[in-house]
Amino acid sequence: MVQHVSRVVVRIQTTPLAIYDWLAFDAQGVQCAHGHGQPWPDTPQLDLAIPASWLTTHRISLPKVSEKQRQQLITQALEDRVLGPLHEYQWLASAQQQGVSEVWVLATTRIEQLQAWVSAQHLDVQRWIPEFALLPATMDCVAPAAQGLMARCAGELIWLSDESELLAVTALQGLSQLGSEQLSAPPAATVSFYRHKSKGVSLQSLWNNWRWCVYLLGVCVALLLLSVILQWRSLANREVALRQEIRQTFASLYPGVPIVDPMLQWQSLQKQGGQVSGGDALDLLYRAAGQMSGELSAESVSVKDGKVTVILPAAAGNTLLAQLNAQGAKVTSSTLPDGRMNLELQP
C-alpha cells in the first residue's frame, strides 16, 4: 500500500471515455506510484487530466494592463486564432509572466462530455487540469499522453497523434523522451477548467462577502430608529405642553374647580349653564379643538382677552381656517416669518 500520497492525477482516453492510467505524487511533487484502472491510493486531492488532444494552447503577448482589460485583449486575440465562433469554447489564462499569458482553449461540448462522464463514474474530482501540466516545466521533452504524444519545445506545448509526426518535425527531434513514470506533479497554480464545489455553505465565506452590506444595513436601521424616537419625543413634548396650556386656561376661567379632564368638564359646565366670565373664549377654544380632530398638530394655543390664538404649520393652518370659515366663525389669519400660520378666533 502506497503511503503519504498527497495527490492523484487520473488520465483518460477519449474513444470511448475511460480511465487510461493514474499517477500518485507525494507532498514534494515526486511521483510515488503509477497504475492503470481503479482503485488508486487514498488521496486528499484527485485531479482529472484533460486529454492533450482536446486542448489548444496560445502564448499571447500583452501590455501591462488591468485584469479586465487583459481579459478583453485575450478575447480579441482568440477571435483571430480560434476556428469557429469563440462562444463555442471556454478559455482560461495562466498568470502573466514577462508580458506573456498562456491561454488554454477547450470546446464547450468537451466540457459537457466530461461532466457527464465524471458524474457517471462518481468521481470526487477537485480540479480538471491540462494533461500538458504533467510535463516538467524546466526542460524540453516529449512524453506519452493518454492518446498520442505531448511535447514541450522552446516554450511551446504540442500534441502529436503518433511517433510518425514526431519524426516529421525537425525541431522535435533530439528532445529528451520521458516515460509515464517520469512525469511531474502539476504545479499548484495550474489552470483548472473545474474546481470542486464544497458540499456545504461556509458561513465564514458568506460573512466575508456580505459583512459590509450587513454593517450598512445596521447603520441605516439605527438611524431610522433614532429619527423615529426623536420625532416621537418631539410630538410627546408638544402634546404635554398643549394639555398644560388647556388646563391653565380652564383653571383661569373656573377658579376653584378641581381639574380632572378640562375638555369633558368644559362640555359638562356648558350644558349646565355654568359659563363664567371669559367663557366665550374657552368656548372658542373648545370649538377650535373640535375642528382639529387630533390631526392638525397645533404647536401653540393661548387664550387672552377673550380671544383664542392658535399657531400651526402652514398646511394645517389653511385646513383649520377653511373649516372655521365654513362654520361662520370670526377668524383672522397671518403668516409668521418661519412660515407657520397664526389664527386668531374672536367671539
FENLINBEL-V982985 format. One line per field, one symbol per residue. ss: DSSP state (a for helix, b for strand, c for the rest). burial: + if it has 24 or more other ideal C-beta (glycine too) atoms within 12 Angstrom, else -. A space follows every 10 residues. Layout:
BEGIN
ss: ???
burial: ???
END
This chain:
BEGIN
ss: ccccccbbbb bbbbccbbbb bbbbbccccc bbbbbccccc cccccbbbbb caaacbbbbb bcccccaaaa aaaaaaaaaa accccaaabb bbbcccbccb bbbbbbbaaa aaaaaaaaaa acccccbbbb aaaacccccc bbbbccccbb bbbccbbbbb ccaaaaaaca aacccbbbca aacccccccc cbbbbccccc ccaaaaaaaa aaaaaaaaaa aaaaaaaaaa aaaaaaaaaa aaaaaaaaaa aaaccccccc caaaaaaaaa acccccccaa aaaaaaaaaa aacccccccb bbbbccbbbb bbcaaaaaaa aaaaaacccb bbbbbccccc bbbbbbc
burial: ----++++++ ++++--+-++ +++++---+- +++++----+ +-+-++++++ ++++++++++ -+-------+ --+++-++-- -+------++ ++++-+---- +++++++--+ +--+--++-- --+-++++++ ++++++---+ ++++++++++ +++---++++ -----+---- -+--+--+-+ --+++++--+ ++++------ ---------- ---------- ---------- ---------- -+--+++-++ -+++------ -++-++--+- -------++- +++++++++- ++---+++++ +++---++++ +++--++-++ +-++----+- +-+------- +++++--
END
